[in-house]
Amino acid sequence: MTWAGDWLGGEPTEDNESDEKPSAPVDDTAPPLVPGSEAEAPVDEVPEPEDALIPLAPPSAVLIAGVAGGVGATTTAVGLASALHTELVTAAAVDTTPAGGDLSERGCGRELNPGQWVSEHGVLWGRRTLGELSGDAAALESVHSLLTASGHFPIYDAGNPLRAQHLAPLLADASVVIVLVVSSRGDSVNRLPSVLEWIESTLGAHTLASVVVAVVEVRPGSTPVADHLSAHMAGRIGAVRLIGHDRSLAAGGPIVTSAMGSGVEQDFTALAADVRNLGAAAPTQ
């Protein structure tokens, strides 16, 4: 039994396995599907994205999590989705927080129900569908399979904490790059070591090579936090990337990427490059 199977409470059995195909992302013109309702039906075809560059090598996805609440994980997910799209990858930004966060509201200005998908600004936005197959973890795994099979590059906003059980299938995938978000405040940075220790003890030391720490500046100006982390964690984690302060991001409302300052836009482009480079070097299992 793998650690992921043990974490999820055991391997699936014939009683809880299902041959039913999970629902695929649908066009926004169709009414949203309610998980478990009679209206929800499997589909045979998954829509192909336009002008998609399907990654032929890792990474297969990005999992973004904050070391604590309110550090900028959702902001980072929106910015990274925009940066990856400009790199000719058809990004899919997915809210995977247990209670449902505000990813779609901030990214495309719309509140989405679980299982509802909409394409805005070149990015497919959605929330994981609950109650499918054998539980939340299986539901997320099926969504991931559908997105990657249709040529999308998923960016999962996991919120906090990273160790939530429904994230186990993604964490067990060596081709998924993990982005840990900390703010430039000291109390946020102090939480980082325990998260890295959990990754190392649970997923293996090799996983740290596919971890990017994104430091989000919470105030104008710069702090030495990113430089400090780079100096002390060189050779242990994949990369440290500073995301500068931007008034449009700090406002908390819908994010208009075209309104971001050029410096912050370049920061997200550099983060996208980190993700690609680390994914290409990710070990296989």
N, C-alpha and C positions, 0 to 999 in steps of 0.2 A: 504494500500500500504506500502511495506517495504521501509526502507531507501534506499536499493539498487535499488529498482524499481524506486523510485523518482529520485535517482542520475542518473540513466540511461535514464531519460526522460519519465518514465511511464511504466506501465506493457505492455507486448506484447498483441497484438490484433490478431484476426483471419486473418487479412490481412497480417501481417508481420511474423506470425508463419509459420513454414515449417515442413512437415512430412518427408523431405528428411534426410536420415542418413548421418552424417558427415563422411569425409574420415578418415580412420584409419592410424596410422603409417605404412609405407610400407618398404620393404627391399630396401637397397640401390642399388641393381642390377636393379631395375625398374627405368624408367625415372622419374624425379621429376614432380609432378603435378602442373599445373598453376591454381590457384584459379579462378573459373568462366569460365574455358575453357571447351569445349565439351569433352575433354579427361578425365576430372575429373568425377569419378562415385562413388557412395556409395558402400561399401563392406559389406558383411554379417558376416564376421569373423574377429576377431582381433587377431593378432599373440600373442601367449602366450610366456612369457619370460622363459628362461631356468633357473632352480634352483631358482625360485622366492619365496621369503617369502612375501606373501601378508599380509599387516598389517590388523589385525582383529579389531583393535581399533584405534582411532585417534593417531597420526596425519594422515591425508590423503595426505598431501603435505607440501612443504615448499615454502614460497614466500620470496625471498631475494631482498632487495631494499637498495640502498645507500641513506644516508641523503643528499648527494650532488654527483655530478659527480666526477669520478676519485678517489673514496675512497676505491675501491677494492671489489665491489659487485660481479663482474664477477669472479674474482679470488676466492672469497669465495664460489660461486656456483660450480666452478670446483672442489675445494678441498673438499667440502661437498659431492658432487656426488661420488667422489672416496672413501671417508670415509664410506658412507652409503652402497656402493657396497661391500666393504670388510666386512660389517656386514650382508651379505647375503640378502640384499634387492636389487632388480633389479631397479636401479635408471634410471630416464629419466630426462635429463637436457634440459630445454626448454627456448629459448630466447623469452621473451615476451616484449622486449623494443619496443616502437612504431615505431622507424625508423629502427630497426634491429641492434643488437650489434655484438660483436665479440666472443660470447660464444663458438660457434662451432670451430672457428679458434683457440682459445686458448685451448679448451678442447680436440679436436680431430684433429686439423690441417687442417680442411676443412671448406670452406665457403658454407653454405647451403641456398637454396632458401626457401621461405615460403612453408610449407607443405612437405618439404623433410626431411627424417629421415635416420640416419645412426647409426649403432652400432659399437662403438670402445671402447676398454679398459673396456669392461663389462658394459658400460653406453650407453643408447639410447639418441642420440643428435638430436635436432630438433628446428625448429622455428614455432611459431603459424601460422596457415593458416588465411590469411586475406580475408574478403569479403564473408564469409559463413553465412548462416542463416540470422539473423536479425541484424548483425553488428559485430564489433570487440569483444564486450563483450560476445556475444553468441558464436562466434567462439572459443574464449578461453575456455568458459565453456564446449563446446562440446569436445574439445581436452582433457580437464581435465577428463571428464567422460570416454572417450575412454581409456586413459592411466590407470586410476585406475581400470576400469573394466577388463583390460587385465593383471592386476597384477603388473604394474609398480608403482614406487613411484616417483611422479613428483617433481622436484626442479626447480622452476621458477625464472629466472633472470629477475627482473622487471626494473632494472636500476634505474632511478630517473625521476619523483617523484613517491612516493607510491600512491598518490591520483588520479592517472590517471583513467579515467572512465572505461576503458576496464578491469581493475583489480577488479571491484566491485563484480562479482560473487565469486571470490576467497576470497576476504576480508569478504564477508558475511558468509562464511563457517567457523564455529567455530573450525573445525578440522584442519584447515590450520595454521601451525605455521609461524609466521612472524619473519624473521631475518633482523634486521636493522644494516647496516654496517656503521661504522664511522672509520675514520683514526685517528691516534694518534695526529694529529695536532689540535690545539686549535680551529681554525675556523670551522673545521668539527664537533667537539664535541658541539660547541655552537649552531649548527643547530638541535641537537637531541631533546631538550625540545619541540620545536614547532611541530615536527613530532609526538611525544608521545601525546601531547595535542590534535592533530588532531585525532589520533587513539581513544583516550578516548572519545572525544566529538562526533565522527561519528559512531564508532563501539561499544562503551560502555566500561566502566571502566574494566569489566571482561576480555576484550580482551588483556589487558596489561599483564595478567598472562601468555599468550601464545606468548609473545614477547621475543626474545633473541637479545641482543645488542652484535655484534661482533666488537671488536676493533682491527683494522689491524695496526700493527707497520710499519711505512713507512721508518724507518731507523734502522740500527743495534743498538743493545742495547735495554733497556727497559725504558718505561716511566710509571709514576704513573696513567695514564689515566684510565685503566681498574679497578685498585683498587679504584680510586676516584669514578667512576660510581657505582661500587659494593656497596660502603659504603653509597652513597647518594640515591640509587634507590632500596635498599634492601626492599623487600615486596611490591614494586610497579610494577616491571616487573618480567618476569620469570627468566632470568639469564643474566649475563654478561660474555662473553668469549673472552679472548685475543688470537689473532692469531699473532704469532711472525713474525719477519722479516725474509725473506728468499730471497737470491739473485736470485734464479731461478724464483721466483714468481714476483719479482720486475722488471725483465727484460722486461716484456710486451709482450713477444712472446708466442708461444705455451707452455703450461704447461705440463711438464713431471713429473707426480706424484712420479715416482720412484727416481727422482733426488732431491726431497724435503728433507730437513734435518729432522732427526728423531723428533726433538722438534716440528717443525711445523706440521708434520704428526700427532703427538699426540694431537696437538691443534685441528686439524680438527676432529679427533676421539672423542675428548671431546665435540666438538660442535655437532656432530652427536648424542651423548648421551643426550645432552641438548634437542635437538629436540624431541627425542623419549620420554623423561621423561615429557616434557611440553605437548606434544600431548596427552599423556595418561591421563593428568589431565585437558584437555581442557573441558570447559562446553559445554553441548549440547544445541541446540536451537529447 
